[in-house]
Amino acid sequence: MSHELRTPMNAILGFAQIMDYDTGLPEDYRHSVGEILAAGFHLLDLINEVLDLSQIESGQFNLSMESVEVCAVVEESLNLLGVMAEKRNIHMSHAGLKGATVHADRTRLKQVLINLLSNAIKYNARAAACISRCIGKPLLICA
């Protein structure tokens, strides 16, 4: 099963990477290729998560706990959902996250953040704003 899912995804990512190396590619296309790569790698992570379900059901699932820079994960998540937000004329930004870290599984943290942000976009009024701030309090994620 994993081969059937990963092989086509790797082909898409490989083709997008080849396009990304093309120095003659117009800037708007280059931006689109970057979006394809970011979304493709995220989808590959999701495929890997689906394939981990058997481990979860058997109680053998392991988290990869590490120190994660929150700002980078937030920026990746905002970039992945940018088009969705733009379609609803919603502005998303973040502040106060530079240098903030958490001890978490990076993939799961990103998954939770993307789920929260996509719900904020879906269920927010059009032409609204989603702003996250971290002011002076440490973030804690329990696993």
ZAZA-767048 format. One line per field, with one value per atom (N, C-alpha, C): residue number from 0; x negated, y negated, z negated. Coordinates in steps of 0.2 Angstrom, whole numbers. Example, Ala and Ser with C-alpha at 12.3 -4.5 7.8 and 13.67 -1.06 7.14 Angstrom:
fivex	c(0:0:0:1:1:1) .
xx	c(-66:-62:-66:-64:-68:-64) .
yy	c(28:22:16:11:5:0) .
zz	c(-39:-39:-39:-35:-36:-39) .
END
This chain:
fivex	c(0:0:0:1:1:1:2:2:2:3:3:3:4:4:4:5:5:5:6:6:6:7:7:7:8:8:8:9:9:9:10:10:10:11:11:11:12:12:12:13:13:13:14:14:14:15:15:15:16:16:16:17:17:17:18:18:18:19:19:19:20:20:20:21:21:21:22:22:22:23:23:23:24:24:24:25:25:25:26:26:26:27:27:27:28:28:28:29:29:29:30:30:30:31:31:31:32:32:32:33:33:33:34:34:34:35:35:35:36:36:36:37:37:37:38:38:38:39:39:39:40:40:40:41:41:41:42:42:42:43:43:43:44:44:44:45:45:45:46:46:46:47:47:47:48:48:48:49:49:49:50:50:50:51:51:51:52:52:52:53:53:53:54:54:54:55:55:55:56:56:56:57:57:57:58:58:58:59:59:59:60:60:60:61:61:61:62:62:62:63:63:63:64:64:64:65:65:65:66:66:66:67:67:67:68:68:68:69:69:69:70:70:70:71:71:71:72:72:72:73:73:73:74:74:74:75:75:75:76:76:76:77:77:77:78:78:78:79:79:79:80:80:80:81:81:81:82:82:82:83:83:83:84:84:84:85:85:85:86:86:86:87:87:87:88:88:88:89:89:89:90:90:90:91:91:91:92:92:92:93:93:93:94:94:94:95:95:95:96:96:96:97:97:97:98:98:98:99:99:99:100:100:100:101:101:101:102:102:102:103:103:103:104:104:104:105:105:105:106:106:106:107:107:107:108:108:108:109:109:109:110:110:110:111:111:111:112:112:112:113:113:113:114:114:114:115:115:115:116:116:116:117:117:117:118:118:118:119:119:119:120:120:120:121:121:121:122:122:122:123:123:123:124:124:124:125:125:125:126:126:126:127:127:127:128:128:128:129:129:129:130:130:130:131:131:131:132:132:132:133:133:133:134:134:134:135:135:135:136:136:136:137:137:137:138:138:138:139:139:139:140:140:140:141:141:141:142:142:142) .
xx	c(-4:0:-4:-10:-14:-17:-19:-22:-17:-11:-6:-4:-5:-4:-10:-16:-22:-24:-24:-27:-24:-18:-15:-17:-17:-18:-25:-30:-37:-38:-34:-35:-33:-27:-25:-30:-33:-38:-44:-46:-52:-51:-45:-44:-44:-41:-41:-48:-52:-59:-63:-62:-65:-63:-56:-54:-57:-58:-61:-68:-71:-78:-79:-73:-73:-74:-80:-81:-77:-75:-71:-63:-61:-54:-52:-46:-44:-42:-43:-42:-36:-30:-24:-23:-26:-26:-31:-37:-41:-38:-33:-30:-25:-21:-17:-20:-26:-30:-32:-34:-35:-29:-23:-17:-16:-17:-16:-21:-27:-32:-30:-28:-26:-20:-15:-9:-11:-15:-17:-20:-25:-29:-24:-19:-14:-10:-8:-4:-8:-14:-18:-18:-19:-19:-12:-6:0:1:-2:-2:-6:-11:-15:-11:-7:-3:2:5:11:8:2:-2:-4:-4:-6:0:6:12:12:9:9:4:-1:-5:-1:3:7:12:16:21:17:11:8:4:5:2:-6:-9:-16:-18:-14:-16:-20:-26:-31:-30:-31:-31:-39:-40:-47:-48:-49:-49:-56:-55:-61:-60:-65:-64:-62:-56:-53:-53:-55:-55:-47:-44:-36:-36:-40:-39:-39:-44:-45:-38:-36:-30:-24:-23:-17:-18:-24:-25:-23:-26:-24:-17:-13:-6:-2:-4:-1:-2:-8:-9:-5:-4:0:7:10:17:18:13:13:19:19:23:31:31:38:41:36:38:39:35:36:43:45:51:57:56:62:60:55:52:51:47:45:38:36:29:26:21:18:11:9:2:0:-6:-8:-13:-14:-19:-21:-27:-29:-32:-33:-34:-42:-46:-53:-56:-60:-64:-60:-53:-49:-50:-51:-52:-47:-46:-42:-45:-44:-46:-40:-40:-34:-37:-32:-33:-31:-36:-35:-29:-29:-24:-17:-16:-10:-8:-13:-12:-9:-12:-10:-3:-2:5:10:9:14:15:9:10:13:12:16:23:25:32:35:32:35:35:30:31:36:36:41:48:49:56:57:52:53:55:52:53:60:62:69:74:73:79:78:74:73:77:79:83:78:81:76:73:67:64:62:60:58:51:49:41:40:35:33:26:25:19:17:11:9:3:3:-2:-4:-11:-14:-17:-14:-16:-19:-25:-28:-27:-23:-21:-24:-27:-30:-24:-25:-20:-22:-16:-17:-13:-16:-13:-14:-9:-10:-9:-12:-11:-11) .
yy	c(6:0:-6:-6:-12:-14:-9:-10:-13:-11:-14:-21:-23:-30:-35:-32:-36:-37:-33:-33:-39:-39:-45:-52:-52:-58:-60:-55:-57:-59:-56:-59:-66:-68:-75:-79:-77:-81:-82:-76:-76:-81:-81:-85:-93:-94:-101:-103:-99:-101:-102:-99:-100:-107:-108:-115:-120:-119:-124:-126:-121:-122:-126:-127:-131:-138:-141:-148:-153:-150:-154:-154:-151:-151:-158:-160:-167:-167:-172:-173:-170:-172:-169:-162:-159:-151:-149:-152:-150:-150:-155:-155:-149:-147:-142:-135:-134:-128:-128:-133:-133:-131:-133:-131:-123:-121:-114:-110:-112:-108:-108:-114:-114:-110:-110:-106:-99:-97:-90:-87:-91:-88:-87:-92:-91:-85:-84:-78:-72:-72:-66:-64:-69:-68:-65:-68:-65:-58:-56:-49:-45:-47:-43:-43:-48:-47:-42:-42:-37:-30:-29:-23:-21:-26:-24:-22:-22:-20:-13:-9:-2:-2:-6:-6:-9:-15:-18:-13:-9:-4:1:3:8:6:-1:-4:-4:-4:-4:-10:-15:-22:-26:-29:-33:-40:-44:-51:-53:-58:-60:-67:-66:-72:-76:-82:-86:-94:-98:-105:-108:-111:-114:-121:-125:-132:-133:-136:-138:-142:-147:-152:-149:-144:-141:-137:-133:-129:-133:-139:-143:-146:-148:-151:-146:-140:-135:-133:-133:-132:-138:-144:-150:-150:-148:-148:-142:-137:-131:-133:-137:-139:-146:-149:-156:-157:-152:-153:-152:-147:-146:-153:-156:-162:-168:-168:-174:-173:-167:-166:-169:-169:-171:-178:-181:-188:-189:-183:-183:-184:-189:-190:-186:-182:-179:-181:-182:-184:-182:-182:-180:-185:-186:-190:-187:-189:-187:-180:-176:-169:-168:-173:-172:-170:-164:-162:-157:-157:-152:-145:-141:-134:-129:-124:-119:-112:-108:-101:-97:-95:-92:-87:-84:-80:-85:-87:-93:-91:-85:-84:-84:-82:-82:-89:-93:-100:-104:-103:-106:-104:-97:-95:-98:-99:-102:-109:-113:-120:-121:-116:-117:-116:-111:-109:-115:-118:-124:-130:-131:-137:-136:-130:-129:-130:-128:-129:-136:-140:-147:-150:-148:-151:-149:-142:-140:-143:-144:-146:-154:-157:-164:-168:-174:-179:-181:-182:-184:-191:-192:-199:-200:-194:-195:-194:-194:-193:-187:-183:-178:-180:-182:-184:-180:-177:-174:-178:-178:-182:-177:-178:-174:-180:-181:-187:-185:-184:-183:-176:-172:-166:-160:-155:-149:-145:-142:-137:-130:-126:-120:-115:-110:-105:-98:-95:-88:-83:-78:-72:-65) .
zz	c(0:0:0:-4:-4:2:6:12:17:17:22:20:14:12:13:11:11:18:22:29:33:34:38:34:28:24:25:25:26:34:38:45:46:43:43:40:34:31:35:38:42:48:51:57:55:49:47:45:42:41:47:52:58:61:61:63:58:52:47:49:52:54:60:64:70:69:71:69:74:80:84:83:78:76:73:76:74:66:63:56:53:56:54:55:60:60:55:53:48:41:40:34:34:39:40:38:41:40:33:30:23:19:21:17:18:24:26:22:21:17:10:7:0:-1:3:2:3:8:9:4:1:-5:-11:-12:-17:-16:-10:-8:-9:-7:-9:-16:-20:-27:-30:-26:-28:-26:-20:-18:-23:-25:-30:-37:-38:-44:-44:-38:-36:-37:-34:-35:-42:-46:-53:-57:-54:-58:-61:-57:-60:-66:-67:-73:-78:-77:-82:-85:-80:-83:-87:-85:-89:-95:-97:-102:-102:-96:-95:-92:-92:-89:-93:-90:-93:-91:-95:-93:-93:-88:-87:-91:-97:-101:-100:-99:-98:-100:-100:-101:-94:-94:-88:-88:-83:-82:-80:-84:-83:-77:-76:-71:-64:-63:-57:-55:-60:-59:-58:-61:-60:-53:-51:-44:-39:-39:-35:-34:-40:-40:-37:-38:-35:-28:-25:-18:-15:-18:-15:-14:-19:-19:-16:-14:-11:-6:-1:5:2:-2:-5:-9:-13:-16:-11:-6:-1:2:4:7:3:-4:-8:-11:-8:-9:-17:-19:-26:-27:-31:-32:-38:-37:-43:-44:-50:-52:-59:-61:-68:-70:-77:-80:-86:-88:-95:-95:-90:-90:-89:-86:-85:-91:-90:-95:-100:-100:-104:-102:-106:-105:-109:-107:-111:-110:-115:-114:-112:-106:-103:-97:-94:-88:-82:-78:-73:-69:-66:-61:-64:-71:-74:-76:-78:-79:-73:-68:-61:-59:-60:-58:-63:-69:-73:-71:-70:-68:-62:-57:-50:-51:-56:-57:-60:-65:-69:-64:-60:-55:-50:-47:-42:-44:-51:-54:-55:-57:-58:-51:-46:-39:-37:-38:-36:-40:-46:-50:-52:-49:-51:-46:-47:-43:-37:-31:-26:-28:-25:-26:-33:-37:-44:-44:-50:-52:-57:-56:-61:-63:-69:-71:-77:-77:-83:-87:-93:-97:-103:-104:-110:-114:-120:-124:-130:-131:-137:-141:-138:-142:-138:-141:-137:-135:-129:-126:-129:-130:-133:-129:-126:-123:-126:-128:-132:-127:-128:-124:-128) .
END
